[in-house]
Amino acid sequence: MRTPSVIFTAIIVLAALLGGPVTAQAETAATAPVLRKKPVPEPSQHDAGCTWIGHKVLMSMLREDIVAANEMTTLYERFGCPKVHLRQAFDCTVTGTVPEKPDLVTARIAACWTDPIAAAVAASSATLPNPPVVAKPK
């Protein structure tokens, strides 16, 4: 069994070999600031990268280019963008009648990306002013 003096001597010799007294290293360790990792912010639907890729995904889906949409969706997920928002924006975009003109499609995607719920309500009321009446069985 080793005695405490042998262990203490070994610590001092080791400290001397490493280049400093034990007490200086202990004081430095005690007074050194504690480094904490900053929390990584969650990407939101308003991040520039998520927005750009999200628009590309929606455009690919509307063009029925499933291969491109799948590749863009993989990239979207790799960037940590919220999948739920992509789904909501797509649902909003295809609510009602999808416009034929590219400028109107781009405007619809932008509106649905910013606020999917409000844009969906506006799109459904603009394209379907009188909702169809469903006959109830008697």
LUMDREN-481040 format. One record per residue: z, y, x of N, C-alpha, C in turn. Coordinates in Angstrom, 2 decimals. Each point is the difference from the previous one (the first is absolute). Example, Ala and Ser with C-alpha at 12.3 -4.5 7.8 and 13.67 -1.06 7.14 Angstrom:
<atoms>
<n_zz->7.80 n_yy->-5.69 n_xx->13.19 ca_zz->0.00 ca_yy->1.19 ca_xx->-0.89 c_zz->0.00 c_yy->1.20 c_xx->0.90>
<n_zz->-0.72 n_yy->1.05 n_xx->-0.35 ca_zz->0.06 ca_yy->1.19 ca_xx->0.82 c_zz->0.73 c_yy->1.09 c_xx->-0.77>
</atoms>
This chain:
<atoms>
<n_zz->0.00 n_yy->-1.18 n_xx->0.85 ca_zz->0.00 ca_yy->1.18 ca_xx->-0.85 c_zz->0.00 c_yy->1.24 c_xx->0.89>
<n_zz->-0.75 n_yy->0.97 n_xx->-0.39 ca_zz->-0.09 ca_yy->1.22 ca_xx->0.79 c_zz->1.10 c_yy->0.95 c_xx->-0.42>
<n_zz->0.48 n_yy->0.71 n_xx->0.94 ca_zz->1.05 ca_yy->0.98 ca_xx->-0.30 c_zz->-0.64 c_yy->1.33 c_xx->-0.35>
<n_zz->0.71 n_yy->0.86 n_xx->-0.70 ca_zz->-0.57 ca_yy->1.30 ca_xx->-0.37 c_zz->-0.41 c_yy->0.83 c_xx->1.21>
<n_zz->0.70 n_yy->-0.12 n_xx->1.12 ca_zz->-0.37 ca_yy->0.81 ca_xx->1.17 c_zz->-1.34 c_yy->-0.44 c_xx->0.57>
<n_zz->-0.34 n_yy->-1.30 n_xx->-0.09 ca_zz->-1.28 ca_yy->-0.48 ca_xx->0.49 c_zz->-1.12 c_yy->0.54 c_xx->-0.90>
<n_zz->0.23 n_yy->0.00 n_xx->-1.28 ca_zz->-1.00 ca_yy->0.50 ca_xx->-0.94 c_zz->-0.21 c_yy->1.49 c_xx->0.21>
<n_zz->1.11 n_yy->0.74 n_xx->0.18 ca_zz->-0.09 ca_yy->1.44 ca_xx->0.21 c_zz->-0.75 c_yy->0.29 c_xx->1.29>
<n_zz->0.28 n_yy->-0.76 n_xx->1.05 ca_zz->-0.69 ca_yy->0.19 ca_xx->1.27 c_zz->-1.49 c_yy->-0.29 c_xx->-0.16>
<n_zz->-0.35 n_yy->-1.02 n_xx->-0.74 ca_zz->-1.40 ca_yy->-0.33 ca_xx->-0.22 c_zz->-0.69 c_yy->1.13 c_xx->-0.76>
<n_zz->0.66 n_yy->0.61 n_xx->-0.96 ca_zz->-0.57 ca_yy->1.11 ca_xx->-0.76 c_zz->-0.25 c_yy->1.20 c_xx->0.91>
<n_zz->0.96 n_yy->0.30 n_xx->0.89 ca_zz->-0.15 ca_yy->1.13 ca_xx->0.92 c_zz->-1.14 c_yy->-0.25 c_xx->0.97>
<n_zz->-0.10 n_yy->-1.22 n_xx->0.52 ca_zz->-1.08 ca_yy->-0.33 ca_xx->0.93 c_zz->-1.35 c_yy->0.11 c_xx->-0.72>
<n_zz->-0.06 n_yy->-0.51 n_xx->-1.20 ca_zz->-1.24 ca_yy->0.07 ca_xx->-0.77 c_zz->-0.38 c_yy->1.45 c_xx->-0.29>
<n_zz->1.00 n_yy->0.84 n_xx->-0.33 ca_zz->-0.26 ca_yy->1.41 ca_xx->-0.26 c_zz->-0.49 c_yy->0.70 c_xx->1.25>
<n_zz->0.56 n_yy->-0.34 n_xx->1.14 ca_zz->-0.43 ca_yy->0.60 ca_xx->1.26 c_zz->-1.43 c_yy->-0.39 c_xx->0.31>
<n_zz->-0.36 n_yy->-1.24 n_xx->-0.29 ca_zz->-1.36 ca_yy->-0.45 ca_xx->0.25 c_zz->-0.99 c_yy->0.70 c_xx->-0.93>
<n_zz->0.43 n_yy->0.28 n_xx->-1.21 ca_zz->-0.87 ca_yy->0.65 ca_xx->-0.97 c_zz->-0.10 c_yy->1.51 c_xx->0.22>
<n_zz->0.90 n_yy->0.55 n_xx->0.81 ca_zz->-0.15 ca_yy->1.40 ca_xx->0.37 c_zz->0.96 c_yy->0.96 c_xx->-0.66>
<n_zz->1.17 n_yy->-0.33 n_xx->-0.25 ca_zz->0.93 ca_yy->0.96 ca_xx->-0.55 c_zz->1.35 c_yy->-0.60 c_xx->-0.28>
<n_zz->1.00 n_yy->0.85 n_xx->-0.05 ca_zz->1.33 ca_yy->-0.51 ca_xx->-0.30 c_zz->0.10 c_yy->-0.43 c_xx->-1.46>
<n_zz->0.88 n_yy->-0.92 n_xx->-0.24 ca_zz->0.18 ca_yy->-0.54 ca_xx->-1.34 c_zz->0.49 c_yy->1.09 c_xx->-0.96>
<n_zz->0.89 n_yy->0.85 n_xx->0.46 ca_zz->0.56 ca_yy->1.02 ca_xx->-0.89 c_zz->-1.07 c_yy->1.00 c_xx->-0.42>
<n_zz->-0.92 n_yy->0.36 n_xx->0.90 ca_zz->-1.05 ca_yy->0.95 ca_xx->-0.36 c_zz->-0.92 c_yy->-0.60 c_xx->-1.05>
<n_zz->-0.32 n_yy->-1.27 n_xx->0.15 ca_zz->-0.86 ca_yy->-0.64 ca_xx->-0.98 c_zz->0.71 c_yy->-0.12 c_xx->-1.34>
<n_zz->1.28 n_yy->-0.30 n_xx->0.03 ca_zz->0.76 ca_yy->-0.12 ca_xx->-1.24 c_zz->0.08 c_yy->1.34 c_xx->-0.71>
<n_zz->0.21 n_yy->1.09 n_xx->0.78 ca_zz->0.06 ca_yy->1.33 ca_xx->-0.61 c_zz->-1.36 c_yy->0.40 c_xx->-0.56>
<n_zz->-1.05 n_yy->-0.33 n_xx->0.73 ca_zz->-1.34 ca_yy->0.35 ca_xx->-0.46 c_zz->-0.32 c_yy->-0.74 c_xx->-1.30>
<n_zz->0.38 n_yy->-1.26 n_xx->-0.05 ca_zz->-0.26 ca_yy->-0.78 ca_xx->-1.21 c_zz->0.81 c_yy->0.53 c_xx->-1.17>
<n_zz->1.22 n_yy->0.46 n_xx->0.27 ca_zz->0.85 ca_yy->0.49 ca_xx->-1.07 c_zz->-0.47 c_yy->1.35 c_xx->-0.52>
<n_zz->-0.53 n_yy->0.85 n_xx->0.89 ca_zz->-0.41 ca_yy->1.34 ca_xx->-0.43 c_zz->-1.47 c_yy->0.10 c_xx->-0.37>
<n_zz->-0.75 n_yy->-1.05 n_xx->0.24 ca_zz->-1.43 ca_yy->0.03 ca_xx->-0.32 c_zz->-0.19 c_yy->0.05 c_xx->-1.51>
<n_zz->-0.96 n_yy->0.79 n_xx->-0.44 ca_zz->-0.23 ca_yy->0.06 ca_xx->-1.45 c_zz->-0.54 c_yy->-1.34 c_xx->-0.51>
<n_zz->0.39 n_yy->-0.32 n_xx->-1.19 ca_zz->-0.46 ca_yy->-1.23 ca_xx->-0.62 c_zz->-1.38 c_yy->0.26 c_xx->-0.59>
<n_zz->-0.95 n_yy->-0.78 n_xx->0.43 ca_zz->-1.36 ca_yy->0.15 ca_xx->-0.51 c_zz->-0.16 c_yy->-0.83 c_xx->-1.26>
<n_zz->-0.39 n_yy->0.66 n_xx->-1.05 ca_zz->-0.22 ca_yy->-0.69 ca_xx->-1.27 c_zz->-1.46 c_yy->0.12 c_xx->-0.36>
<n_zz->-0.51 n_yy->-1.06 n_xx->-0.54 ca_zz->-1.38 ca_yy->0.03 ca_xx->-0.45 c_zz->-0.10 c_yy->0.86 c_xx->-1.25>
<n_zz->-1.00 n_yy->0.84 n_xx->0.00 ca_zz->-0.26 ca_yy->0.79 ca_xx->-1.21 c_zz->-0.66 c_yy->-0.91 c_xx->-1.01>
<n_zz->0.35 n_yy->0.14 n_xx->-1.25 ca_zz->-0.65 ca_yy->-0.84 ca_xx->-1.00 c_zz->-1.48 c_yy->0.35 c_xx->-0.11>
<n_zz->-0.79 n_yy->-1.02 n_xx->-0.08 ca_zz->-1.44 ca_yy->0.20 ca_xx->-0.15 c_zz->-0.27 c_yy->0.35 c_xx->-1.46>
<n_zz->-0.64 n_yy->1.14 n_xx->-0.25 ca_zz->-0.23 ca_yy->0.37 ca_xx->-1.39 c_zz->-0.99 c_yy->-0.94 c_xx->-0.66>
<n_zz->0.26 n_yy->-0.29 n_xx->-1.25 ca_zz->-0.90 ca_yy->-0.85 ca_xx->-0.78 c_zz->-1.26 c_yy->0.79 c_xx->-0.31>
<n_zz->-1.16 n_yy->-0.59 n_xx->0.21 ca_zz->-1.22 ca_yy->0.72 ca_xx->-0.35 c_zz->-0.07 c_yy->0.20 c_xx->-1.50>
<n_zz->-0.49 n_yy->1.12 n_xx->-0.40 ca_zz->-0.13 ca_yy->0.26 ca_xx->-1.43 c_zz->-1.47 c_yy->0.08 c_xx->-0.35>
<n_zz->-0.25 n_yy->0.11 n_xx->-1.29 ca_zz->-1.38 ca_yy->0.09 ca_xx->-0.44 c_zz->-0.61 c_yy->1.32 c_xx->0.43>
<n_zz->0.80 n_yy->0.95 n_xx->0.47 ca_zz->-0.53 ca_yy->1.31 ca_xx->0.39 c_zz->-0.23 c_yy->0.11 c_xx->1.50>
<n_zz->0.26 n_yy->-1.07 n_xx->0.77 ca_zz->-0.34 ca_yy->0.02 ca_xx->1.42 c_zz->-1.51 c_yy->0.09 c_xx->0.13>
<n_zz->-0.45 n_yy->0.72 n_xx->1.00 ca_zz->-1.44 ca_yy->0.20 ca_xx->0.17 c_zz->-0.73 c_yy->-1.33 c_xx->0.21>
<n_zz->0.57 n_yy->-0.88 n_xx->0.81 ca_zz->-0.63 ca_yy->-1.29 ca_xx->0.26 c_zz->-0.06 c_yy->-0.86 c_xx->-1.24>
<n_zz->1.13 n_yy->-0.07 n_xx->-0.72 ca_zz->0.03 ca_yy->-0.81 ca_xx->-1.23 c_zz->-0.97 c_yy->0.56 c_xx->-1.03>
<n_zz->-0.06 n_yy->1.30 n_xx->-0.10 ca_zz->-0.90 ca_yy->0.62 ca_xx->-0.97 c_zz->-1.45 c_yy->-0.30 c_xx->0.34>
<n_zz->-0.37 n_yy->0.17 n_xx->1.25 ca_zz->-1.39 ca_yy->-0.23 ca_xx->0.40 c_zz->-0.41 c_yy->-1.45 c_xx->-0.22>
<n_zz->0.83 n_yy->-0.92 n_xx->0.47 ca_zz->-0.33 ca_yy->-1.42 ca_xx->-0.15 c_zz->0.04 c_yy->-0.39 c_xx->-1.48>
<n_zz->0.97 n_yy->0.53 n_xx->-0.75 ca_zz->0.09 ca_yy->-0.30 ca_xx->-1.42 c_zz->-1.24 c_yy->0.44 c_xx->-0.75>
<n_zz->-0.52 n_yy->1.18 n_xx->0.33 ca_zz->-1.24 ca_yy->0.47 ca_xx->-0.64 c_zz->-1.15 c_yy->-0.93 c_xx->0.33>
<n_zz->-0.06 n_yy->-0.46 n_xx->1.25 ca_zz->-1.07 ca_yy->-0.92 ca_xx->0.41 c_zz->0.10 c_yy->-1.33 c_xx->-0.76>
<n_zz->1.21 n_yy->-0.49 n_xx->-0.18 ca_zz->0.20 ca_yy->-1.25 ca_xx->-0.75 c_zz->-0.49 c_yy->0.17 c_xx->-1.43>
<n_zz->0.40 n_yy->1.10 n_xx->-0.63 ca_zz->-0.39 ca_yy->0.23 ca_xx->-1.39 c_zz->-1.51 c_yy->0.17 c_xx->-0.14>
<n_zz->-0.61 n_yy->0.73 n_xx->0.93 ca_zz->-1.46 ca_yy->0.17 ca_xx->-0.05 c_zz->-0.70 c_yy->-1.35 c_xx->0.16>
<n_zz->0.49 n_yy->-0.83 n_xx->0.90 ca_zz->-0.61 ca_yy->-1.33 ca_xx->0.21 c_zz->0.13 c_yy->-0.86 c_xx->-1.25>
<n_zz->1.16 n_yy->0.06 n_xx->-0.65 ca_zz->0.19 ca_yy->-0.79 ca_xx->-1.21 c_zz->-0.92 c_yy->0.48 c_xx->-1.13>
<n_zz->-0.15 n_yy->1.31 n_xx->-0.12 ca_zz->-0.88 ca_yy->0.52 ca_xx->-1.06 c_zz->-1.46 c_yy->-0.32 c_xx->0.26>
<n_zz->-0.39 n_yy->-0.11 n_xx->1.27 ca_zz->-1.37 ca_yy->-0.40 ca_xx->0.33 c_zz->-0.17 c_yy->-1.51 c_xx->-0.09>
<n_zz->1.10 n_yy->-0.70 n_xx->-0.30 ca_zz->0.03 ca_yy->-1.46 ca_xx->-0.09 c_zz->-0.34 c_yy->-0.64 c_xx->1.34>
<n_zz->0.39 n_yy->0.66 n_xx->1.08 ca_zz->-0.16 ca_yy->-0.53 ca_xx->1.35 c_zz->1.33 c_yy->-0.66 c_xx->0.37>
<n_zz->0.16 n_yy->-1.23 n_xx->-0.44 ca_zz->1.28 ca_yy->-0.70 ca_xx->0.14 c_zz->0.35 c_yy->-0.25 c_xx->1.46>
<n_zz->-0.99 n_yy->-0.30 n_xx->0.82 ca_zz->0.26 ca_yy->-0.27 ca_xx->1.42 c_zz->0.58 c_yy->1.24 c_xx->0.67>
<n_zz->-0.63 n_yy->1.14 n_xx->-0.19 ca_zz->0.50 ca_yy->1.24 ca_xx->0.59 c_zz->1.36 c_yy->0.37 c_xx->-0.57>
<n_zz->0.18 n_yy->-0.18 n_xx->-1.30 ca_zz->1.28 ca_yy->0.32 ca_xx->-0.63 c_zz->1.11 c_yy->-0.88 c_xx->0.58>
<n_zz->-0.29 n_yy->-1.28 n_xx->0.22 ca_zz->0.99 ca_yy->-0.90 ca_xx->0.56 c_zz->0.37 c_yy->0.40 c_xx->1.42>
<n_zz->-1.02 n_yy->0.36 n_xx->0.81 ca_zz->0.28 ca_yy->0.43 ca_xx->1.37 c_zz->0.80 c_yy->1.29 c_xx->0.03>
<n_zz->-0.34 n_yy->0.94 n_xx->-0.86 ca_zz->0.74 ca_yy->1.26 ca_xx->-0.06 c_zz->1.43 c_yy->-0.21 c_xx->-0.50>
<n_zz->0.16 n_yy->-0.93 n_xx->-0.95 ca_zz->1.35 ca_yy->-0.30 ca_xx->-0.50 c_zz->0.86 c_yy->-0.58 c_xx->1.11>
<n_zz->-0.58 n_yy->-0.85 n_xx->0.82 ca_zz->0.74 ca_yy->-0.56 ca_xx->1.13 c_zz->0.43 c_yy->1.11 c_xx->0.95>
<n_zz->-0.89 n_yy->0.94 n_xx->0.27 ca_zz->0.33 ca_yy->1.14 ca_xx->0.84 c_zz->1.07 c_yy->0.86 c_xx->-0.65>
<n_zz->-0.12 n_yy->0.22 n_xx->-1.29 ca_zz->0.98 ca_yy->0.78 ca_xx->-0.76 c_zz->1.39 c_yy->-0.61 c_xx->0.12>
<n_zz->0.08 n_yy->-1.31 n_xx->-0.14 ca_zz->1.29 ca_yy->-0.69 ca_xx->0.11 c_zz->0.51 c_yy->0.03 c_xx->1.44>
<n_zz->-0.89 n_yy->-0.10 n_xx->0.97 ca_zz->0.40 ca_yy->0.02 ca_xx->1.40 c_zz->0.65 c_yy->1.33 c_xx->0.37>
<n_zz->-0.45 n_yy->1.07 n_xx->-0.61 ca_zz->0.58 ca_yy->1.32 ca_xx->0.25 c_zz->1.33 c_yy->0.18 c_xx->-0.74>
<n_zz->0.39 n_yy->-0.98 n_xx->-0.79 ca_zz->1.26 ca_yy->0.08 ca_xx->-0.72 c_zz->-0.04 c_yy->0.88 c_xx->-1.23>
<n_zz->-1.16 n_yy->0.19 n_xx->-0.55 ca_zz->-0.15 ca_yy->0.85 ca_xx->-1.18 c_zz->0.47 c_yy->-0.78 c_xx->-1.23>
<n_zz->0.50 n_yy->0.71 n_xx->-1.01 ca_zz->0.56 ca_yy->-0.67 ca_xx->-1.18 c_zz->-1.07 c_yy->-0.68 c_xx->-0.86>
<n_zz->0.12 n_yy->-1.31 n_xx->-0.15 ca_zz->-0.96 ca_yy->-0.79 ca_xx->-0.78 c_zz->0.05 c_yy->0.37 c_xx->-1.48>
<n_zz->1.19 n_yy->0.30 n_xx->-0.47 ca_zz->0.16 ca_yy->0.32 ca_xx->-1.42 c_zz->-0.81 c_yy->1.24 c_xx->-0.37>
<n_zz->0.00 n_yy->0.98 n_xx->0.89 ca_zz->-0.73 ca_yy->1.23 ca_xx->-0.30 c_zz->-1.50 c_yy->-0.25 c_xx->-0.05>
<n_zz->-0.48 n_yy->-0.87 n_xx->0.87 ca_zz->-1.43 ca_yy->-0.34 ca_xx->-0.02 c_zz->-0.37 c_yy->-0.63 c_xx->-1.33>
<n_zz->0.84 n_yy->-0.88 n_xx->-0.50 ca_zz->-0.25 ca_yy->-0.65 ca_xx->-1.29 c_zz->0.01 c_yy->1.01 c_xx->-1.13>
<n_zz->0.99 n_yy->0.91 n_xx->0.02 ca_zz->0.08 ca_yy->1.01 ca_xx->-1.05 c_zz->-1.21 c_yy->0.92 c_xx->0.02>
<n_zz->-0.42 n_yy->0.39 n_xx->1.21 ca_zz->-1.16 ca_yy->0.90 ca_xx->0.11 c_zz->-1.27 c_yy->-0.70 c_xx->-0.47>
<n_zz->-0.13 n_yy->-1.29 n_xx->0.30 ca_zz->-1.19 ca_yy->-0.73 ca_xx->-0.47 c_zz->0.01 c_yy->-0.12 c_xx->-1.52>
<n_zz->1.15 n_yy->-0.36 n_xx->-0.57 ca_zz->0.09 ca_yy->-0.09 ca_xx->-1.46 c_zz->-0.36 c_yy->1.33 c_xx->-0.65>
<n_zz->0.49 n_yy->1.08 n_xx->0.59 ca_zz->-0.30 ca_yy->1.33 ca_xx->-0.54 c_zz->-1.49 c_yy->0.31 c_xx->0.11>
<n_zz->-0.59 n_yy->-0.36 n_xx->1.14 ca_zz->-1.41 ca_yy->0.31 ca_xx->0.23 c_zz->-0.92 c_yy->-0.69 c_xx->-1.00>
<n_zz->0.32 n_yy->-1.22 n_xx->-0.37 ca_zz->-0.87 ca_yy->-0.75 ca_xx->-0.92 c_zz->0.42 c_yy->0.16 c_xx->-1.46>
<n_zz->0.98 n_yy->0.84 n_xx->-0.27 ca_zz->0.39 ca_yy->0.26 ca_xx->-1.39 c_zz->-1.10 c_yy->0.79 c_xx->-0.67>
<n_zz->-0.36 n_yy->-0.42 n_xx->-1.20 ca_zz->-1.07 ca_yy->0.69 ca_xx->-0.70 c_zz->-1.35 c_yy->-0.34 c_xx->0.62>
<n_zz->-0.89 n_yy->0.94 n_xx->-0.02 ca_zz->-1.34 ca_yy->-0.20 ca_xx->0.54 c_zz->-0.04 c_yy->0.56 c_xx->1.41>
<n_zz->-0.50 n_yy->-0.79 n_xx->0.93 ca_zz->-0.14 ca_yy->0.48 ca_xx->1.37 c_zz->-1.23 c_yy->0.90 c_xx->0.06>
<n_zz->0.15 n_yy->1.22 n_xx->0.53 ca_zz->-1.15 ca_yy->0.91 ca_xx->0.05 c_zz->-1.12 c_yy->-0.55 c_xx->0.88>
<n_zz->-1.22 n_yy->0.39 n_xx->-0.32 ca_zz->-1.18 ca_yy->-0.47 ca_xx->0.73 c_zz->-0.27 c_yy->0.84 c_xx->1.25>
<n_zz->0.24 n_yy->1.30 n_xx->-0.07 ca_zz->-0.32 ca_yy->0.89 ca_xx->1.11 c_zz->1.02 c_yy->-0.18 c_xx->1.12>
<n_zz->-0.48 n_yy->-0.07 n_xx->1.26 ca_zz->0.92 ca_yy->-0.21 ca_xx->1.13 c_zz->1.07 c_yy->1.08 c_xx->0.13>
<n_zz->-0.36 n_yy->1.25 n_xx->-0.29 ca_zz->1.00 ca_yy->1.07 ca_xx->0.10 c_zz->1.12 c_yy->-0.19 c_xx->-1.00>
<n_zz->-0.36 n_yy->-0.44 n_xx->-1.21 ca_zz->1.02 ca_yy->-0.23 ca_xx->-1.02 c_zz->0.87 c_yy->-1.22 c_xx->0.34>
<n_zz->-0.61 n_yy->-1.02 n_xx->0.61 ca_zz->0.76 ca_yy->-1.18 ca_xx->0.41 c_zz->1.01 c_yy->0.40 c_xx->1.07>
<n_zz->-0.44 n_yy->0.79 n_xx->0.97 ca_zz->0.90 ca_yy->0.45 ca_xx->1.07 c_zz->1.12 c_yy->0.86 c_xx->-0.56>
<n_zz->-0.32 n_yy->0.86 n_xx->-0.96 ca_zz->1.04 ca_yy->0.83 ca_xx->-0.62 c_zz->0.99 c_yy->-0.85 c_xx->-0.78>
<n_zz->-0.49 n_yy->-1.03 n_xx->-0.69 ca_zz->0.89 ca_yy->-0.88 ca_xx->-0.75 c_zz->0.93 c_yy->-0.75 c_xx->0.94>
<n_zz->-0.55 n_yy->-0.51 n_xx->1.11 ca_zz->0.83 ca_yy->-0.72 ca_xx->0.97 c_zz->1.06 c_yy->0.93 c_xx->0.57>
<n_zz->-0.38 n_yy->1.23 n_xx->0.35 ca_zz->0.97 ca_yy->0.95 ca_xx->0.56 c_zz->1.10 c_yy->0.31 c_xx->-1.01>
<n_zz->-0.37 n_yy->0.20 n_xx->-1.26 ca_zz->1.00 ca_yy->0.30 ca_xx->-1.03 c_zz->0.92 c_yy->-1.20 c_xx->-0.23>
<n_zz->-0.58 n_yy->-1.19 n_xx->-0.03 ca_zz->0.80 ca_yy->-1.20 ca_xx->-0.22 c_zz->0.89 c_yy->-0.30 c_xx->1.19>
<n_zz->-0.44 n_yy->0.35 n_xx->1.19 ca_zz->0.82 ca_yy->-0.24 ca_xx->1.18 c_zz->1.22 c_yy->0.92 c_xx->0.00>
<n_zz->-0.20 n_yy->1.26 n_xx->-0.40 ca_zz->1.10 ca_yy->0.96 ca_xx->0.01 c_zz->1.05 c_yy->-0.34 c_xx->-1.04>
<n_zz->-0.43 n_yy->-0.28 n_xx->-1.22 ca_zz->0.94 ca_yy->-0.33 ca_xx->-1.08 c_zz->-0.68 c_yy->-1.00 c_xx->-0.94>
<n_zz->0.19 n_yy->-1.29 n_xx->0.26 ca_zz->-0.72 ca_yy->-1.01 ca_xx->-0.79 c_zz->0.31 c_yy->0.03 c_xx->-1.49>
<n_zz->1.22 n_yy->0.31 n_xx->-0.37 ca_zz->0.37 ca_yy->-0.04 ca_xx->-1.42 c_zz->-0.64 c_yy->1.16 c_xx->-0.76>
<n_zz->0.16 n_yy->1.21 n_xx->0.52 ca_zz->-0.56 ca_yy->1.17 ca_xx->-0.69 c_zz->-1.53 c_yy->-0.06 c_xx->-0.03>
<n_zz->-0.60 n_yy->-0.42 n_xx->1.09 ca_zz->-1.47 ca_yy->-0.06 ca_xx->0.04 c_zz->-0.53 c_yy->-1.08 c_xx->-0.94>
<n_zz->0.72 n_yy->-1.10 n_xx->-0.14 ca_zz->-0.43 ca_yy->-1.06 ca_xx->-0.92 c_zz->0.04 c_yy->0.48 c_xx->-1.44>
<n_zz->1.05 n_yy->0.74 n_xx->-0.34 ca_zz->0.10 ca_yy->0.54 ca_xx->-1.36 c_zz->-1.13 c_yy->0.98 c_xx->-0.25>
<n_zz->-0.27 n_yy->0.87 n_xx->0.98 ca_zz->-1.07 ca_yy->0.98 ca_xx->-0.17 c_zz->-1.36 c_yy->-0.69 c_xx->-0.07>
<n_zz->-0.20 n_yy->-1.02 n_xx->0.83 ca_zz->-1.29 ca_yy->-0.70 ca_xx->0.00 c_zz->-0.22 c_yy->-0.76 c_xx->-1.31>
<n_zz->1.04 n_yy->-0.63 n_xx->-0.51 ca_zz->-0.18 ca_yy->-0.76 ca_xx->-1.24 c_zz->-0.21 c_yy->0.92 c_xx->-1.19>
<n_zz->0.66 n_yy->1.13 n_xx->0.00 ca_zz->-0.19 ca_yy->0.92 ca_xx->-1.13 c_zz->-1.33 c_yy->0.74 c_xx->0.10>
<n_zz->-0.49 n_yy->0.22 n_xx->1.22 ca_zz->-1.27 ca_yy->0.71 ca_xx->0.17 c_zz->-1.19 c_yy->-0.90 c_xx->-0.32>
<n_zz->0.11 n_yy->-1.27 n_xx->0.33 ca_zz->-1.14 ca_yy->-0.88 ca_xx->-0.21 c_zz->0.02 c_yy->-0.66 c_xx->-1.37>
<n_zz->1.17 n_yy->-0.14 n_xx->-0.57 ca_zz->0.12 ca_yy->-0.62 ca_xx->-1.31 c_zz->0.74 c_yy->0.94 c_xx->-0.94>
<n_zz->-0.67 n_yy->1.04 n_xx->-0.53 ca_zz->0.71 ca_yy->0.96 ca_xx->-0.83 c_zz->0.56 c_yy->-0.62 c_xx->-1.27>
<n_zz->-0.72 n_yy->-0.92 n_xx->-0.60 ca_zz->0.49 ca_yy->-0.68 ca_xx->-1.20 c_zz->0.14 c_yy->-1.48 c_xx->0.33>
<n_zz->1.21 n_yy->-0.46 n_xx->0.19 ca_zz->0.14 ca_yy->-1.42 ca_xx->0.35 c_zz->-0.52 c_yy->-0.86 c_xx->-1.13>
<n_zz->-0.60 n_yy->-1.12 n_xx->0.34 ca_zz->-0.55 ca_yy->-0.86 ca_xx->-1.04 c_zz->1.10 c_yy->-0.53 c_xx->-0.90>
<n_zz->-0.35 n_yy->-0.11 n_xx->-1.27 ca_zz->0.96 ca_yy->-0.53 ca_xx->-0.98 c_zz->-0.18 c_yy->-1.49 c_xx->-0.06>
<n_zz->1.10 n_yy->-0.71 n_xx->0.18 ca_zz->-0.04 ca_yy->-1.45 ca_xx->-0.04 c_zz->0.42 c_yy->-0.44 c_xx->-1.39>
<n_zz->-0.85 n_yy->-0.79 n_xx->-0.62 ca_zz->0.31 ca_yy->-0.47 ca_xx->-1.35 c_zz->1.11 c_yy->-1.03 c_xx->0.08>
<n_zz->0.98 n_yy->0.19 n_xx->-0.85 ca_zz->1.12 ca_yy->-0.94 ca_xx->-0.03 c_zz->-0.31 c_yy->-1.12 c_xx->-1.01>
<n_zz->0.28 n_yy->-1.23 n_xx->0.39 ca_zz->-0.23 ca_yy->-1.07 ca_xx->-0.95 c_zz->0.95 c_yy->0.10 c_xx->-1.18>
<n_zz->-0.50 n_yy->-0.39 n_xx->-1.17 ca_zz->0.83 ca_yy->0.10 ca_xx->-1.22 c_zz->0.76 c_yy->-1.26 c_xx->-0.23>
</atoms>
